[in-house]
């Protein structure tokens, strides 16, 4: 499990493509504005939501396995009990990192991801971590 600032910063600097599982197209939801922040701070964002055709003008995919390009980070906005299949898909698509947002804690899924060679961040906001370590803008 990644918790130290140096490792977190390294992940943020080396990440290009983020697939956001469970991101909402509802602008009142935290996942919506976190997605927006990351997109505005240089990341290629891929929404993964089977109930939305697009999020913020970006084509949405029903699941991780439908994405045809390389994904660096799988960001998870799902209930903790829904994380294991997301981790399995993250492993299948060759992601490097599983990043579970604040409140998303699933230790068995984290152990599974780590056993498959993925880095795991759990119960941490990617936006807040980026702002704190890299000074991103809220624009």
GIVEN-V954135 format. One record per residue. N is the residue number from 1. RES is the residue in one small letter. PSI is psi in degrees with one decimal (NA if undefined). D_CENTER is the distance of its C-alpha to the mean C-alpha in whole Angstrom. Layout:
N;RES;PSI;D_CENTER  N;RES;PSI;D_CENTER
This chain:
1;x;129.7;15  2;x;123.3;14  3;x;-19.8;16  4;x;146.2;18  5;x;-38.2;18  6;x;-43.7;19  7;x;-41.0;16  8;x;-44.5;13  9;x;-42.4;15  10;x;-43.5;15  11;x;-47.2;12  12;x;-39.6;11  13;x;-37.1;14  14;x;-2.6;14  15;x;134.1;11  16;x;-42.3;12  17;x;126.5;9  18;x;122.3;6  19;x;122.3;6  20;x;103.5;5  21;x;120.1;7  22;x;9.8;9  23;x;142.3;9  24;x;149.4;13  25;x;2.8;16  26;x;114.9;17  27;x;-7.7;18  28;x;-10.3;19  29;x;140.9;15  30;x;-38.4;13  31;x;-32.5;10  32;x;-49.6;12  33;x;-23.8;13  34;x;-43.6;10  35;x;-46.9;9  36;x;-45.7;13  37;x;-49.5;13  38;x;-39.6;10  39;x;-42.2;12  40;x;-11.2;15  41;x;25.3;15  42;x;0.5;14  43;x;143.7;11  44;x;115.3;11  45;x;134.8;9  46;x;112.3;9  47;x;138.9;10  48;x;103.4;10  49;x;112.2;13  50;x;-12.3;16  51;x;-0.3;18  52;x;135.3;17  53;x;-30.0;18  54;x;158.1;17  55;x;121.2;15  56;x;41.3;16  57;x;3.0;18  58;x;130.4;15  59;x;131.4;16  60;x;148.9;14  61;x;147.2;14  62;x;-25.6;15  63;x;167.9;13  64;x;-37.0;11  65;x;-13.3;15  66;x;-12.7;16  67;x;131.4;14  68;x;-5.9;17  69;x;169.5;15  70;x;137.7;14  71;x;129.9;10  72;x;-51.8;9  73;x;133.0;5  74;x;111.0;4  75;x;131.6;1  76;x;116.6;5  77;x;64.7;8  78;x;165.8;10  79;x;148.6;14  80;x;-38.1;14  81;x;-15.5;16  82;x;0.4;14  83;x;-38.8;12  84;x;-46.8;14  85;x;-28.0;14  86;x;-42.8;11  87;x;-44.0;11  88;x;-42.8;14  89;x;-38.6;13  90;x;-40.0;10  91;x;-46.3;14  92;x;-37.6;16  93;x;-1.9;14  94;x;27.9;14  95;x;157.5;10  96;x;-27.7;11  97;x;140.4;8  98;x;121.9;6  99;x;105.8;5  100;x;126.4;7  101;x;173.4;8  102;x;131.0;11  103;x;-9.1;14  104;x;102.8;11  105;x;119.8;14  106;x;95.9;15  107;x;-43.0;17  108;x;-40.0;18  109;x;-38.9;15  110;x;-44.2;14  111;x;-40.0;17  112;x;-45.0;17  113;x;-45.5;14  114;x;-39.2;16  115;x;-27.8;19  116;x;2.0;17  117;x;5.7;17  118;x;149.2;13  119;x;148.1;12  120;x;130.3;11  121;x;134.5;10  122;x;141.1;11  123;x;41.2;12  124;x;137.4;11  125;x;124.6;9  126;x;-38.4;8  127;x;-51.3;10  128;x;-38.8;13  129;x;-42.5;12  130;x;-48.2;13  131;x;-42.9;16  132;x;-41.7;17  133;x;-28.8;17  134;x;-4.6;17  135;x;37.5;19  136;x;163.1;17  137;x;152.4;19  138;x;-1.9;18  139;x;NA;20
